[in-house]
Each structure stands twice: as structure tokens, then as C-alpha cells.
Amino acid sequence: MHKLIAISGSPGTGKSTLATLLVKKLNAERLDLQDYYKEISTAYNKQKKCYDIDIKKVEGLVRAKKKKHELVIIDSHVAHLLPKSLINLCIVLTSSNLKTLEKRLKERKYNKAKIRENLDAEIFQVCLMEAKENGHKVITFDTSKRMTQKELLQIITKNL
């Protein structure tokens, strides 16, 4: 059976880092939406300096990837918005250390408004709440807390 792990969370929480680890350890295929932004977006939002993603287009891309691979990992702050029927496990990453998160966003050259928007989303746990509202099987990790790769993999594989 083909499976999908969706990794979501605010920007800077470690989604790409976790996806890279899981691809290697679980012999999975990674779906990096950054490679498909022009195909899956409705437009480039100049004010926010980002693409406006069409989740239906993402859904089509995910379906195509799942047909070709046994295990697909998608990491994006919108991954949890995919339908419940597509996702076998939704991992939401959080960061209780807002100073570290703010530093990461500054390093990415986010403007003040975008940093504030993302910190607010983290404070209010927007990705986690939306994932639960969408009925996903959710596990969450606070990336400010230390955990070994072995512990992390045990939790994920047990829930997959």
C-alpha cells in the first residue's frame, strides 16, 4: 500500500531537516513543493513575497507521486491542508523557543511583517489546529526539545 507522510509546521521549525532524515532512514521519496511552485500556484504574491498555493493542484501532484512510490514524504507548511484520504500520518513540528525561530526567519531574510505573521502562527499553533480539524492522524514534535534520531524514528514508524 502506498503511503504519505505529511510534515507540516511554521517556517523554520525543521520540516526539511526531518524530511531529509526520513527519506534516508525509511527509503522514501521526497516531494519538495519548492520544485513545483510555478505549477501548483495561482500567482506570485508580491506583497508577501511568496507563491499563493492552489491546494487542489498540490493534491494532484501528491496523487501522482503516491502512484509511483511506496512511501512519499511531503514537507510544507500547507501539507496538513491535504485531504485526510491522502495522508497516512501528519507530523506537525513546533518550536517553543520563539527567539530561535525568529532568528531562523531573519536569516532567511523575511521582512518584519512576515516574521510577525509566522511567529503568531506558531504561538497559536495554526498548523497543528488545522491538521486536527482536518481529521488527520497527528503526531507533534517540539524541535526545541532534544530527541535522538532513534527515538524519533521509533515514534514515527510506530504511528505509520
Residue frames as qw, qx, qy, qz and C-alpha x, y, z in Angstrom:
[[0.000, 0.888, 0.459, 0.000, 0.00, 0.00, 0.00],
 [0.399, 0.454, -0.020, 0.797, 1.34, 3.41, -0.95],
 [0.417, -0.724, -0.436, 0.336, 1.67, 5.80, 1.99],
 [0.236, 0.706, 0.002, 0.668, 2.16, 9.51, 2.53],
 [0.492, -0.523, -0.385, 0.580, 3.75, 11.22, 5.49],
 [0.131, 0.841, 0.169, 0.496, 2.94, 14.93, 5.60],
 [0.533, -0.308, -0.324, 0.718, 5.32, 17.10, 7.61],
 [0.020, 0.821, 0.289, 0.492, 3.89, 20.50, 8.46],
 [0.519, -0.596, -0.281, 0.545, 4.64, 23.39, 10.77],
 [0.072, 0.972, 0.009, -0.222, 5.56, 27.04, 10.70],
 [0.646, 0.657, -0.251, 0.296, 8.54, 28.07, 8.58],
 [0.100, 0.690, -0.560, 0.449, 11.82, 27.47, 10.39],
 [0.759, -0.418, 0.327, -0.378, 10.64, 24.57, 12.60],
 [0.302, -0.451, 0.832, 0.115, 12.73, 21.92, 10.83],
 [0.835, 0.336, 0.253, -0.356, 10.43, 20.35, 8.23],
 [0.655, 0.645, -0.387, -0.075, 13.10, 19.97, 5.54],
 [0.034, -0.555, 0.794, -0.245, 15.62, 18.61, 8.03],
 [0.633, -0.047, 0.681, -0.364, 13.18, 15.95, 9.23],
 [0.819, 0.490, 0.050, -0.296, 12.10, 15.10, 5.67],
 [0.422, 0.674, -0.606, 0.006, 15.72, 14.58, 4.62],
 [0.258, -0.369, 0.838, -0.308, 16.31, 12.27, 7.58],
 [0.730, 0.157, 0.530, -0.401, 13.15, 10.24, 6.93],
 [0.720, 0.596, -0.241, -0.259, 13.88, 9.87, 3.23],
 [0.268, 0.576, -0.763, 0.117, 17.25, 8.37, 4.10],
 [0.268, -0.232, 0.841, -0.409, 16.13, 6.18, 7.02],
 [0.643, 0.267, 0.581, -0.423, 12.81, 4.96, 5.58],
 [0.306, -0.001, 0.757, 0.577, 13.88, 4.70, 1.93],
 [0.287, 0.731, 0.550, -0.283, 11.17, 7.14, 0.91],
 [0.370, 0.453, 0.370, 0.721, 10.63, 9.59, -1.94],
 [0.132, -0.510, -0.321, 0.787, 10.54, 13.29, -1.02],
 [0.225, 0.727, 0.499, 0.414, 8.09, 15.66, -2.61],
 [0.311, -0.385, -0.152, 0.856, 9.59, 19.13, -2.22],
 [0.285, 0.815, 0.498, -0.078, 6.95, 21.66, -3.24],
 [0.127, -0.776, 0.211, 0.581, 9.62, 24.29, -3.88],
 [0.301, -0.149, 0.756, 0.561, 10.46, 22.36, -7.06],
 [0.120, 0.467, 0.810, 0.334, 6.86, 22.79, -8.27],
 [0.007, -0.509, -0.377, 0.773, 5.81, 26.27, -7.10],
 [0.207, 0.272, -0.342, -0.875, 5.07, 27.60, -10.58],
 [0.305, -0.130, -0.856, -0.397, 2.94, 24.54, -11.42],
 [0.335, -0.458, -0.806, 0.167, 0.94, 24.49, -8.17],
 [0.111, -0.418, -0.337, 0.836, 0.38, 28.18, -7.55],
 [0.295, 0.801, 0.521, 0.005, -2.25, 30.58, -8.72],
 [0.283, 0.888, -0.041, 0.361, 0.13, 33.55, -8.69],
 [0.575, 0.020, -0.389, 0.720, 3.16, 35.09, -7.04],
 [0.293, -0.893, -0.343, 0.001, 2.10, 37.36, -4.19],
 [0.454, 0.556, -0.183, 0.672, 4.46, 40.35, -4.45],
 [0.371, -0.747, 0.143, -0.533, 3.30, 41.84, -1.16],
 [0.842, -0.467, 0.239, -0.126, 4.01, 38.67, 0.84],
 [0.178, 0.681, -0.696, -0.144, 6.92, 37.65, -1.43],
 [0.374, -0.108, 0.918, -0.070, 5.65, 34.10, -1.84],
 [0.268, -0.075, -0.758, -0.590, 3.54, 31.94, -4.12],
 [0.635, -0.036, 0.312, -0.706, -0.18, 31.51, -3.49],
 [0.052, -0.138, 0.982, 0.117, -0.59, 27.75, -3.50],
 [0.718, -0.009, -0.239, -0.654, -3.60, 26.00, -5.03],
 [0.482, -0.308, 0.772, -0.278, -4.13, 23.02, -2.71],
 [0.868, 0.331, 0.258, -0.266, -6.09, 21.14, -5.41],
 [0.604, 0.688, -0.403, 0.017, -3.01, 21.28, -7.67],
 [0.138, -0.551, 0.774, -0.281, -0.86, 20.04, -4.76],
 [0.764, -0.015, 0.531, -0.365, -3.36, 17.21, -4.27],
 [0.844, 0.513, -0.054, -0.147, -2.95, 16.15, -7.91],
 [0.322, 0.702, -0.611, 0.175, 0.82, 16.22, -7.61],
 [0.411, -0.387, 0.739, -0.367, 0.70, 14.11, -4.45],
 [0.876, 0.182, 0.320, -0.312, -1.61, 11.54, -6.05],
 [0.727, 0.618, -0.300, -0.018, 0.77, 11.16, -8.99],
 [0.085, 0.626, -0.718, 0.292, 3.79, 10.70, -6.68],
 [0.628, -0.233, 0.618, -0.411, 1.96, 8.18, -4.49],
 [0.912, 0.332, 0.040, -0.239, 1.19, 6.02, -7.53],
 [0.635, 0.620, -0.435, 0.151, 4.90, 5.76, -8.32],
 [0.230, 0.438, -0.703, 0.512, 6.37, 5.25, -4.84],
 [0.559, -0.347, -0.745, 0.108, 5.61, 3.11, -1.79],
 [0.405, -0.700, -0.375, 0.453, 6.34, 5.90, 0.69],
 [0.289, 0.631, 0.140, 0.706, 6.24, 9.61, -0.10],
 [0.386, -0.560, -0.385, 0.623, 7.16, 12.41, 2.29],
 [0.175, 0.734, 0.256, 0.603, 5.89, 15.92, 1.69],
 [0.430, -0.464, -0.371, 0.680, 7.17, 18.77, 3.83],
 [0.064, 0.438, 0.257, 0.859, 5.43, 22.10, 3.62],
 [0.099, 0.103, 0.516, -0.845, 3.59, 24.49, 5.89],
 [0.614, 0.126, -0.086, -0.774, 0.50, 23.65, 3.83],
 [0.290, 0.138, -0.936, -0.141, 0.90, 19.83, 3.81],
 [0.106, 0.206, 0.843, -0.486, -1.69, 19.42, 6.58],
 [0.455, 0.372, 0.092, -0.804, -4.32, 21.02, 4.31],
 [0.330, 0.155, -0.824, -0.433, -4.35, 17.97, 2.05],
 [0.773, -0.243, -0.189, -0.555, -7.39, 15.69, 2.39],
 [0.628, -0.426, 0.588, -0.279, -7.42, 13.08, 5.13],
 [0.946, 0.240, 0.183, -0.118, -7.80, 10.36, 2.50],
 [0.640, 0.674, -0.307, 0.203, -4.30, 11.11, 1.13],
 [0.035, 0.672, -0.588, 0.449, -2.33, 11.31, 4.38],
 [0.788, -0.181, -0.585, 0.067, -1.40, 8.28, 6.46],
 [0.595, -0.519, -0.325, 0.522, 0.48, 10.29, 9.09],
 [0.149, 0.874, 0.053, 0.459, 0.69, 14.03, 9.66],
 [0.651, -0.291, -0.291, 0.637, 3.71, 15.20, 11.62],
 [0.015, 0.939, 0.123, 0.322, 3.43, 18.76, 12.89],
 [0.629, 0.004, -0.304, 0.716, 6.65, 20.39, 14.04],
 [0.226, -0.943, -0.186, -0.160, 6.53, 23.20, 16.57],
 [0.537, 0.263, -0.357, 0.718, 9.12, 25.35, 18.28],
 [0.443, -0.798, -0.393, 0.115, 8.57, 26.56, 21.82],
 [0.484, -0.451, 0.058, 0.747, 11.73, 28.66, 21.52],
 [0.377, 0.864, 0.332, -0.005, 10.40, 31.69, 19.66],
 [0.147, -0.864, 0.327, 0.354, 13.74, 33.55, 19.84],
 [0.449, -0.230, 0.763, 0.404, 15.44, 30.76, 17.89],
 [0.462, 0.566, 0.668, 0.143, 12.58, 30.63, 15.42],
 [0.145, 0.961, 0.092, -0.216, 12.73, 34.41, 14.92],
 [0.290, -0.664, 0.542, 0.426, 16.49, 34.18, 14.31],
 [0.504, 0.102, 0.788, 0.338, 15.97, 31.50, 11.64],
 [0.366, 0.786, 0.498, 0.037, 13.37, 33.63, 9.87],
 [0.035, -0.932, 0.165, 0.321, 15.67, 36.67, 9.95],
 [0.420, -0.396, 0.694, 0.430, 18.45, 34.53, 8.46],
 [0.452, 0.403, 0.745, 0.281, 16.05, 33.71, 5.62],
 [0.103, -0.014, 0.187, 0.977, 15.66, 37.45, 5.06],
 [0.103, -0.669, -0.723, -0.136, 11.96, 37.50, 5.92],
 [0.005, -0.514, 0.025, -0.857, 10.64, 41.03, 6.39],
 [0.120, -0.119, 0.632, -0.756, 9.29, 42.16, 9.78],
 [0.678, 0.030, 0.047, -0.733, 5.64, 41.62, 8.82],
 [0.799, 0.156, -0.544, -0.206, 6.30, 38.09, 7.56],
 [0.317, 0.191, -0.789, 0.490, 8.30, 37.24, 10.70],
 [0.352, -0.073, 0.458, -0.813, 5.46, 38.52, 12.90],
 [0.777, 0.094, -0.216, -0.584, 2.87, 36.57, 10.88],
 [0.722, 0.167, -0.670, 0.028, 4.87, 33.34, 11.24],
 [0.131, 0.160, -0.734, 0.646, 5.59, 33.83, 14.94],
 [0.551, -0.034, 0.246, -0.796, 1.88, 34.47, 15.54],
 [0.818, 0.122, -0.421, -0.372, 1.04, 31.29, 13.60],
 [0.527, 0.170, -0.769, 0.318, 3.46, 29.40, 15.83],
 [0.152, -0.146, 0.568, -0.796, 2.13, 30.94, 19.04],
 [0.676, 0.080, 0.181, -0.710, -1.44, 29.99, 18.09],
 [0.416, -0.119, 0.899, 0.071, -0.36, 26.56, 16.77],
 [0.577, 0.442, -0.086, -0.681, -2.21, 27.18, 13.49],
 [0.462, 0.331, -0.767, -0.297, -0.79, 24.17, 11.59],
 [0.032, 0.010, -0.951, 0.307, -1.49, 21.80, 14.48],
 [0.410, 0.324, 0.502, -0.689, -5.05, 23.05, 14.98],
 [0.592, 0.444, -0.275, -0.614, -5.84, 22.87, 11.25],
 [0.316, 0.258, -0.906, -0.115, -4.35, 19.36, 10.99],
 [0.126, 0.146, 0.878, -0.437, -6.58, 18.19, 13.85],
 [0.485, 0.422, 0.226, -0.732, -9.61, 19.95, 12.36],
 [0.544, 0.424, -0.534, -0.489, -8.96, 18.11, 9.08],
 [0.935, -0.149, 0.131, -0.294, -9.11, 14.81, 10.98],
 [0.598, 0.541, -0.580, 0.119, -5.53, 13.72, 10.32],
 [0.883, -0.364, -0.177, 0.239, -3.68, 11.18, 12.43],
 [0.167, 0.881, -0.228, 0.380, -1.32, 13.71, 14.01],
 [0.771, -0.399, -0.196, 0.456, 1.87, 13.43, 15.98],
 [0.111, 0.959, -0.065, 0.254, 3.78, 16.50, 17.02],
 [0.775, -0.145, -0.181, 0.588, 7.36, 17.24, 17.97],
 [0.126, -0.986, 0.038, 0.101, 8.71, 20.39, 19.58],
 [0.791, 0.437, -0.142, 0.404, 12.00, 20.86, 17.75],
 [0.073, -0.807, 0.363, -0.460, 13.31, 22.99, 20.61],
 [0.776, -0.445, 0.399, -0.202, 13.45, 19.83, 22.71],
 [0.078, 0.533, -0.825, -0.170, 16.24, 17.29, 22.28],
 [0.904, 0.065, 0.323, -0.272, 15.37, 13.86, 20.89],
 [0.360, -0.363, 0.763, 0.395, 17.61, 11.22, 19.34],
 [0.436, 0.273, -0.567, -0.644, 17.07, 10.10, 15.75],
 [0.219, -0.048, -0.974, 0.008, 16.35, 6.61, 17.07],
 [0.131, 0.378, 0.682, -0.612, 13.60, 7.87, 19.40],
 [0.362, 0.444, -0.100, -0.814, 12.13, 10.00, 16.63],
 [0.388, 0.211, -0.768, -0.465, 12.11, 7.12, 14.13],
 [0.071, -0.165, -0.956, 0.230, 10.55, 4.73, 16.66],
 [0.263, 0.448, 0.466, -0.716, 7.65, 7.11, 17.28],
 [0.414, 0.442, -0.314, -0.731, 7.09, 7.77, 13.59],
 [0.338, 0.147, -0.879, -0.304, 7.26, 4.14, 12.43],
 [0.047, 0.232, 0.885, -0.402, 5.01, 3.04, 15.32],
 [0.323, 0.531, 0.363, -0.694, 2.37, 5.54, 14.18],
 [0.326, 0.390, -0.540, -0.671, 2.70, 4.88, 10.47]]
